[in-house]
Amino acid sequence: MERAVSLLVDWLAEPDFNELRRAFFEWLSRVFLPVRFPGVDFSKIDKLSEVKDMLAERVIEWTEEWKPSKILSI
């Protein structure tokens, strides 16, 4: 998902794509991501590039949570 959003940000970087970029952002932040990431607050994110940044941060957090030492200590 992070890679797909990153590609969208790059592909839609031109000003001509403002409406399409906004539409992807709205769909991701209101429909797609909340279902897949329950409990994550998307209300503070207001553009597609911020979705990309948030996903990159979450991947790092999830990796830390899934490391064997964390799992064994539970």
N, C-alpha and C positions, 0 to 999 in steps of 0.2 A: 504494500500500500504506500509506504514511504516513497519508493522509487516511482510509482505511478504518479503521485502528486508532484514529485520533483520534476518529472517530465512535463506534466501539465503546466507548471509554473514557467518552465523554459519555453514551451511551445506557444503559450498565450501571453508572452511578455510584451508584445507589441500593443500600442494604444488602440489599434483597430479591434482588438479582442477584449476590450474592457467588459462588454456585456456578457460575452461567453465565459470569461474568467469569473465574473461575479456569479453567473448561473451555476458553474461548477462548485464554487465556494458554498453557495446556498445549499445545494444538494448534499455535498459532503458533510457540512456542519449541522444540517437539520435532519437529514434522513439517514445517510449511510453510516457515518461514524458513531452517532449516539447508540445505535443498535449494536454495533460491534464493540464499543468501548463504554459500557454502562458505568456511570459514576464519574466520568470525565466531564469537566465543565468546559463546554465549547463557547460559552457566551462571551468570553473575553477575547475571542479570536474574531477578527473582522476582515481578513483577506486570505486568499489562497496561499500565499507565501508563508503566512503564519501557521496554516495547517501543516505545511511541510516541516516547519521548524518544530512544531509541537510533536509531530510523529517521530522526528529524529530524536528528540529528547526522551520520548516514551520508550523507544526501542532501547536506548541506553539503560533506562530504569528497569525495563523488563529483563534485559540481559543480566543485570545485577541481581535481580530477584530470583532468576532461574539458575544461578550458579549452584553447583553441587553443595558447596559449604552452607549456603542459605537454606537449601532444601533439607539437608541433614540436621540442621539445628532446630528444625520445627518440632 
